[in-house]
Amino acid sequence: MKIKKSKKLRKTPAYIKFYQINIGYVEILKTDDDRIEAHYFKIPNRVHLLSSKSVQYHIENVGEDSHQKKLEEFVKKSDLADEEMRH
């Protein structure tokens, strides 16, 4: 017996691809009640212009000490990325 695959199951709709590309999220652990919350955000359009080398650099070089230090380091290093995206 041969099973037919539905075309709908094989192809991801365009609107889902759009959200997968343009929406990011972070998970935050709430220490008061040990619960994880997902926070969604729009990924700025210019971020898609970064080279894969720059993306990898940011992933590997943003410190992991505290959330505040991660944000501070990211903001400092994002100046270079911003310059790359403008060109």
CORNOR-V241866 format. One record per residue. PSI is psi in whole degrees, -180 to 180 (* if undefined). OMEGA is omega in whole degrees, 0 to 359 (none if undefined). NEAR is the number of other C-alpha atoms within 12 Angstrom. Layout:
psi:PSI omega:OMEGA near:NEAR
psi:PSI omega:OMEGA near:NEAR
This chain:
psi:130 omega:181 near:3
psi:132 omega:180 near:4
psi:129 omega:178 near:5
psi:136 omega:176 near:9
psi:134 omega:179 near:9
psi:137 omega:177 near:8
psi:-31 omega:181 near:9
psi:-32 omega:181 near:9
psi:-25 omega:183 near:9
psi:-29 omega:186 near:9
psi:127 omega:177 near:12
psi:129 omega:180 near:13
psi:150 omega:184 near:13
psi:-38 omega:182 near:10
psi:-32 omega:177 near:12
psi:-42 omega:177 near:12
psi:-41 omega:179 near:12
psi:-49 omega:181 near:15
psi:-35 omega:178 near:17
psi:-35 omega:181 near:17
psi:-34 omega:190 near:18
psi:-2 omega:179 near:19
psi:130 omega:176 near:20
psi:170 omega:175 near:17
psi:157 omega:174 near:16
psi:150 omega:176 near:15
psi:130 omega:182 near:13
psi:128 omega:178 near:16
psi:120 omega:176 near:14
psi:109 omega:187 near:11
psi:-24 omega:182 near:9
psi:-31 omega:179 near:8
psi:18 omega:177 near:9
psi:47 omega:179 near:9
psi:146 omega:180 near:11
psi:129 omega:177 near:13
psi:136 omega:175 near:14
psi:131 omega:177 near:13
psi:122 omega:183 near:13
psi:149 omega:179 near:15
psi:156 omega:177 near:15
psi:132 omega:176 near:17
psi:124 omega:181 near:18
psi:142 omega:183 near:15
psi:-37 omega:183 near:15
psi:-23 omega:181 near:18
psi:-31 omega:181 near:24
psi:-12 omega:180 near:19
psi:-7 omega:179 near:19
psi:144 omega:176 near:23
psi:158 omega:179 near:19
psi:-29 omega:178 near:14
psi:-43 omega:179 near:13
psi:-41 omega:178 near:23
psi:-47 omega:180 near:23
psi:-39 omega:178 near:13
psi:-47 omega:181 near:18
psi:-40 omega:179 near:26
psi:-43 omega:185 near:17
psi:-23 omega:189 near:15
psi:3 omega:175 near:19
psi:123 omega:184 near:23
psi:164 omega:182 near:20
psi:25 omega:182 near:16
psi:-57 omega:180 near:12
psi:166 omega:180 near:11
psi:-41 omega:180 near:15
psi:-45 omega:181 near:13
psi:-36 omega:177 near:15
psi:-47 omega:181 near:20
psi:-43 omega:180 near:18
psi:-45 omega:179 near:17
psi:-42 omega:181 near:21
psi:-43 omega:180 near:24
psi:-42 omega:178 near:17
psi:-45 omega:184 near:17
psi:-17 omega:182 near:23
psi:-17 omega:176 near:25
psi:-43 omega:178 near:16
psi:-43 omega:180 near:19
psi:-39 omega:179 near:26
psi:-41 omega:178 near:23
psi:-42 omega:178 near:16
psi:-42 omega:182 near:20
psi:-27 omega:180 near:19
psi:-24 omega:184 near:14
psi:* omega:none near:11
